Amino acid sequence: MGTVFSFVVRAPRTPSVTAALAQAVAWLHHVDRVFSPYRPDSQITRLAEGRADVDACDPEVAEVLRLCAEIGHATGGAFTAEPGGRLDPSGLVKGWAIERASDILHRAGARDHYVNGGGDLQLRGEAAPGEPWRIGLADPHDRSRLIAVVSGRDLAIATSGTAERGAHIVDPRTGRPSTAMASITLTGRHLTEVDALATAAFAMGEAARTWAEAHPRIEALAVAADRSTWCTPGFDGLLAAS
């Protein structure tokens, strides 16, 4: 998927947990083979080029496209599986794949862990007995410093921004890159939703604040292109004590 994945697992190294970790890694490689828009032989590439139809693909493809359509509807068209007019559901796939990998570990008894894919995380359980996970959020204008530290249990965190890839997120409603923000971080329970919504919120630009404040399942922290910041009222409750 063009990024680094990592696992932090706080559990005894039992055979079931070891096998689950291997299964989770295999799952992520499978997702890359099926959904990568950079692989000429992936099912998504073949769909995009008209060399296959959905019925000929793995069942996960239809599931992902359905989820993309639902997010697109929920965000008033700010999210799409066809950015630039070409099929590419990457804005949802990474979070969906990470959440599934986390589920594999959880079912095997690894109740306390997180899976990190390029800075998007699915947290489960605790970092230590009685201690929540603590996740630092980098300043998009200066990657050497943090703008906040989020603390929580059973939490999903996703960030969309320009720090690593420049102005690459296009508002599908206008066809132009969104430049009002440098980054926006969303938190919620499920990374499938949170990751896709972070992409949509970034595309919304200044309208993201009103939208995020009205959303019942997420909190948000945004850094604007002019370095100003805003957050939803509930985000303060997620900040770790200094």
C-alpha positions in Angstrom: 0.0 0.0 0.0 3.0 2.3 -0.3 3.5 2.8 3.4 4.9 1.1 6.5 2.7 -1.1 8.8 3.6 -2.0 12.3 2.0 -4.0 15.2 2.3 -3.5 18.9 0.9 -6.4 20.8 0.8 -6.6 24.6 0.0 -10.3 25.1 1.7 -13.6 25.9 3.3 -15.1 22.8 1.0 -18.1 22.7 0.8 -20.2 19.5 -2.7 -18.7 18.7 -1.4 -15.1 19.0 1.7 -15.9 16.9 -0.4 -17.5 14.3 -2.8 -14.6 14.3 0.0 -12.1 13.8 1.1 -14.1 10.8 -2.4 -14.2 9.5 -2.8 -10.5 9.9 0.3 -9.8 8.0 -0.8 -12.2 5.2 -4.1 -10.4 5.1 -2.5 -7.0 4.5 -0.4 -8.4 1.7 -3.6 -9.9 0.2 -5.3 -6.6 0.4 -2.4 -4.9 -1.4 -2.5 -7.5 -4.2 -6.3 -7.1 -4.7 -6.7 -3.3 -4.2 -3.4 -1.6 -5.2 -4.0 0.9 -8.0 -0.2 0.7 -8.8 -0.2 -3.1 -9.6 -1.1 -3.8 -13.2 -2.5 -7.2 -12.2 -4.6 -6.1 -9.2 -8.3 -6.6 -9.3 -8.9 -2.9 -8.9 -6.6 -2.1 -11.8 -8.4 -4.6 -14.0 -11.8 -3.1 -12.9 -10.6 0.4 -13.6 -9.4 -0.6 -17.1 -12.5 -2.6 -17.9 -10.7 -5.9 -18.0 -12.9 -7.4 -15.3 -16.2 -6.8 -13.6 -17.1 -6.9 -9.9 -18.7 -10.4 -10.1 -15.3 -11.8 -11.2 -13.5 -10.2 -8.2 -13.0 -11.4 -4.6 -16.1 -10.6 -2.5 -14.1 -8.0 -0.6 -14.1 -5.8 -3.7 -17.9 -5.5 -3.7 -17.9 -4.8 0.0 -15.3 -2.0 -0.3 -17.1 -0.4 -3.2 -20.4 -0.5 -1.2 -18.7 1.1 1.8 -17.2 3.8 -0.4 -20.7 4.6 -1.8 -22.1 4.9 1.8 -19.3 7.3 2.9 -19.8 9.3 -0.3 -23.5 9.7 0.4 -22.8 10.5 4.1 -20.4 13.2 3.2 -22.4 14.9 0.5 -20.0 13.7 -2.2 -16.8 14.8 -0.5 -15.6 11.2 -0.7 -15.4 9.0 -3.8 -13.9 5.7 -4.9 -13.1 7.4 -8.3 -10.8 10.3 -7.6 -9.9 12.0 -10.8 -12.4 9.8 -12.6 -10.5 6.5 -12.2 -11.5 3.7 -9.8 -9.2 3.9 -6.7 -10.8 3.1 -3.3 -7.5 3.7 -1.4 -9.1 6.4 0.7 -11.1 3.7 2.5 -9.1 0.5 1.9 -6.2 1.1 4.3 -8.4 1.8 7.3 -10.6 -1.1 6.5 -7.6 -3.4 6.1 -6.1 -2.3 9.4 -9.3 -2.7 11.3 -9.7 -6.3 9.9 -6.1 -7.1 10.9 -6.9 -5.8 14.4 -9.9 -8.0 14.5 -7.8 -11.1 13.7 -5.5 -10.4 16.6 -8.4 -9.7 19.0 -10.2 -12.9 18.1 -7.0 -14.8 18.9 -6.9 -13.4 22.4 -4.6 -10.4 21.9 -6.9 -8.0 23.6 -4.3 -5.2 24.0 -2.7 -4.1 20.8 -2.6 -1.6 18.0 -2.0 -1.8 14.3 -0.4 1.2 12.6 -0.5 1.8 8.8 1.2 5.0 7.8 0.1 6.8 10.9 -3.5 5.6 10.9 -4.2 3.4 13.9 -6.7 0.9 15.3 -6.1 0.7 19.1 -7.6 -2.1 21.2 -7.4 -2.5 25.0 -4.7 -0.8 26.9 -1.0 0.0 26.6 -0.4 -1.5 30.1 -2.7 -2.5 32.9 -4.8 0.5 33.8 -3.0 2.7 31.2 -4.5 3.9 27.9 -2.6 4.2 24.7 -0.9 7.5 24.0 -0.4 8.6 20.4 1.5 11.7 19.3 0.1 13.8 16.4 2.8 15.4 14.3 2.7 19.1 13.4 2.2 19.1 9.6 4.2 22.3 9.3 7.1 20.9 11.4 7.3 17.1 11.6 9.9 17.2 14.3 7.3 18.4 16.9 3.9 17.3 18.2 0.8 19.3 18.2 -1.1 17.0 20.6 -1.0 13.6 22.3 -4.2 11.6 22.1 -5.0 9.1 24.9 -7.6 6.3 24.7 -8.7 2.7 24.7 -10.5 1.0 21.8 -9.9 4.0 19.6 -9.3 4.6 15.9 -7.2 7.6 14.7 -6.6 8.7 11.1 -4.9 11.8 9.7 -5.2 13.2 6.2 -2.9 16.0 5.1 -0.2 17.4 2.9 2.9 16.8 5.0 4.1 13.7 3.2 2.6 13.8 -0.3 1.7 17.4 -0.9 -1.7 18.6 -2.1 -2.8 15.2 -3.3 -6.4 15.1 -2.0 -8.9 16.3 -4.5 -12.4 17.5 -3.7 -14.4 15.3 -6.0 -17.1 18.0 -6.1 -14.8 20.6 -7.7 -12.0 18.4 -9.2 -9.4 20.6 -7.6 -6.9 19.8 -4.8 -8.1 20.9 -1.4 -5.6 23.4 0.1 -7.4 25.1 3.0 -5.9 22.7 5.6 -2.5 21.2 6.3 -3.9 18.3 8.2 -7.0 17.0 9.9 -7.0 14.1 12.4 -10.2 12.3 13.2 -10.9 9.8 16.1 -13.7 7.4 16.5 -14.3 3.7 17.2 -13.8 2.0 13.8 -10.9 2.9 11.5 -12.8 1.8 8.4 -15.1 4.8 8.9 -12.6 7.2 10.5 -10.0 6.8 7.8 -12.4 7.4 4.9 -14.1 10.3 6.8 -10.7 11.9 7.4 -10.1 12.0 3.6 -13.5 13.5 3.1 -13.1 16.1 5.8 -9.8 17.2 4.4 -11.5 17.6 1.0 -14.2 19.7 2.5 -11.7 22.4 3.6 -13.2 25.1 5.8 -16.6 23.4 5.8 -15.1 20.4 7.7 -15.5 22.2 11.0 -19.3 22.5 10.9 -19.6 19.0 9.5 -17.3 17.4 12.2 -19.0 19.2 15.0 -22.4 17.8 13.9 -21.1 14.2 13.4 -22.1 12.0 16.4 -19.3 9.4 16.2 -16.1 11.4 15.6 -13.9 14.1 17.1 -11.5 16.2 15.0 -8.4 18.3 15.3 -7.4 20.4 12.3 -4.4 22.5 11.3 -5.1 25.1 8.7 -2.7 26.1 5.9 -2.1 29.4 7.8 -1.1 27.3 10.9 -4.2 28.1 12.9 -6.0 25.2 14.6 -9.4 24.1 15.6 -10.9 21.1 17.2 -14.4 19.7 18.0 -15.6 20.2 21.6 -15.1 16.6 22.5 -11.5 16.4 21.3 -10.2 18.0 24.5 -11.4 15.0 26.4 -9.0 12.8 24.4 -5.9 14.8 25.1 -3.3 13.1 27.3 -2.3 14.8 30.5 1.1 16.4 30.2 
